[in-house]
Amino acid sequence: MWPYHIDLIAIIKMFKWRMLITWLLVIVENVLLALIPLFIGLSIDGLLAGDIHSLQLLAIVLASITVVSVARRLYDTRAYGQIRVELAREINVRLSRLPVSIRNARLEMSRELVDFLEEELPPLFTACIQIIASVVILFGFSQSLAVSACISTILMLVMYSLFHQRFIRLNSALNEQKEKQVHILHSRNPRQLLTHLRRLCQREIQLSDAEAILYGMIFLVQFGFIVANLWLAASLPSITPGSIFSIISYSWEYVESAIMLPVALQTLSRLHEITARINCVQLAPVNK
């Protein structure tokens, strides 16, 4: 039985066992992925010393990742496909009194909730696991390496906070325009349709511009972090080639993972706006 208010939490609770299985597979996959740079660094040092034991361990880890990742993707396609069907059926019943134009748009929007769980939540899990693993392993090499990672994360989240409300406003304007499309098509007015398409384009450009500016600022911070950690790594006493490789690899993985956080936050801002719409069952006026 679906709860009164439909959102990401409601979907997760409704299909908790399916979600639990895929999350466990994601966690196993990403813990193994997080170990790769460490094992590569150990393999480099081991091979230079004439020892292949670390290389054998690396091969086992890589083979395990392949098996787990294939199994997860086979399962995900079937599990999330059924969730989309059940969610769309429930929303169609709840919004049955609304105009077709609005109902059609909100049905399409509702798919984004499941798309997030299937396509964007696993990479977010990856990001969180790799961030934690990177900070812990970098700390093992030097405290200063981990501190620079934490500073870059704080700066990145502060930057996103400056754009959060703008993302909500732009997503709201875009979704509102989408809800008019079927009504405009039904009117068979070419000029009205052209105006609608231009407004859609304008909303999408505004949203893309805000994202581009934010990510440009974040990239500058993260690239500064890479340069700083390379300099710090080279300054460590008795550093080996394998250790430098591991430090730079984990620093770069940290950057890739940290960038996922504002991407996920921006998506959550959009889903928050979508959730408010699909839970609104009152008849809304259709503006031309």
KAWOMO-V659918 format. One record per pair of residues at least 24 apart in sequence whose C-alpha atoms are under 7 Angstrom apart, sorted by sequence separation. I is the first residue (numbers start at 1). J is the second residue. D is the distance in whole Angstrom. If there is no record, write none. Layout:
I|J|D, I|J|D
This chain:
226|251|6, 174|200|6, 226|252|7, 84|111|6, 32|61|6, 174|203|5, 84|114|6, 173|203|7, 174|204|7, 32|65|6, 170|203|7, 222|255|6, 80|114|7, 29|65|6, 170|207|6, 80|118|7, 29|68|6, 29|69|6, 167|207|7, 76|118|7, 25|68|7, 25|72|6, 22|72|6, 22|76|7, 160|214|7, 18|79|7, 156|218|6, 152|221|6, 152|222|6, 105|178|6, 152|225|7, 105|179|5, 149|225|7, 102|179|5, 148|225|7, 101|179|6, 102|180|7, 101|180|6, 101|181|6, 101|182|4, 101|183|5, 145|229|6, 26|122|6, 30|126|6, 34|130|6, 31|129|7, 30|129|7, 34|133|7, 167|266|7, 171|270|6, 168|269|6, 172|273|6, 160|262|6, 167|269|7, 168|270|6, 8|113|6, 153|258|7, 168|273|7, 180|286|6, 138|247|6, 134|250|5, 134|251|7, 134|254|6, 130|253|7, 131|254|5, 130|254|7, 131|257|6, 130|257|7, 131|258|7, 127|257|4, 127|258|7, 127|260|6, 124|260|6, 124|264|7, 113|271|7, 109|274|6, 106|278|6, 98|283|5, 95|281|6, 94|281|7, 45|242|5, 44|242|5, 42|242|6, 41|242|4, 41|243|6, 41|245|6, 41|246|5, 38|246|6, 37|246|6, 37|249|6, 37|250|7, 7|275|6, 6|275|7, 6|279|7, 5|279|6
